[in-house]
Amino acid sequence: MIESVNATFENFVGQSQGLNEMAYQMVAHVLTLGYAVMLAALFYFILTIRTVAPKYRTSSVLSVVVMVSAFLLLFAQAGNWTSSFVFDAEKGKYFLGDGKDLFNNGYRYLNWLIDVPMLLFQILFVVSLTKSKPNSIRNQFWFSGAAMIITGYVGQYFEATNFTAYAIWGAISTVFFIHILILMKRVIKEGKEGIPASAQKTLNSIWVLFLISWMLYPGAYLMPHLAGIGVDGGLFNETGVVARQITYTIADVSSKVIYGVLLTVVARKLSVEEGYVEA
Ligand code: RET
């Protein structure tokens, strides 16, 4: 009984409705795309580190840490997908396998436990704060980042079995998320003071990217219930399963890779402004 172990909705869809070839493969492919991008971007961050002045290089180092951890965990997540479902030649669909493993998005959540604090600290190595104390911001980022993820991690176990628990843990997580958004807005506002206009523009783009890409994660958490709550809802099916993994992949590439690239761009503009020439 998968109800009794609080399995996530992908397993329920895989058990009762099955997944057609396209849905199953799209998830396998989008997960593979995810870790391939992380490996490619790892090289970008290593190869561009000397284009910024030494004091900004910790930002690239943190991107490297994020790329390695995301690569490994997305690789594990992809393996979890292929080991959870088995093709049934008679029915022509994939069904939940006979108990080797269930599918769970938990690898992602634990990956965020490393990556979220890294991504939040990263910007503090590029911008200079005019009023706030970097140490205080860093501690708050760390605390709220970890609390947001741990509460969400617990909540996701209940998405198909206990809607109340799922909603309460999700709501607690959201409080910490809002705190992070407020802090980030402040960091970017202060960071823009006294720097060249073109670097200010890039920081504005970073804020928009941050806001949109980070909101995709709660969107993916809510996915099975976004078009009607419960097992009869419009996305409690293979469309919802595929939509969730596509959403996660877009969010991962934006919040880790594009964000890191844009921070490198800001660091390069500031380096040039300060007279740094690449050796
Ligand atoms: C959860 C649970 C439901 C409520 C909210 C959530 C927010 C998650 C976020 C995750 C960001 C992850 C990143 C990872 C990069 O590696 C936990 C889904 C608000 C914002 C940026």
Boltz pocket constraint, residues with backbone or C-beta under 6 A from the ligand:
constraints:
  - pocket:
      binder: B
      contacts: [[A, 111], [A, 112], [A, 115], [A, 116], [A, 119], [A, 148], [A, 149], [A, 151], [A, 152], [A, 153], [A, 155], [A, 169], [A, 170], [A, 171], [A, 173], [A, 174], [A, 177], [A, 213], [A, 214], [A, 215], [A, 217], [A, 218], [A, 221], [A, 252], [A, 255], [A, 256]]
      max_distance: 6.0
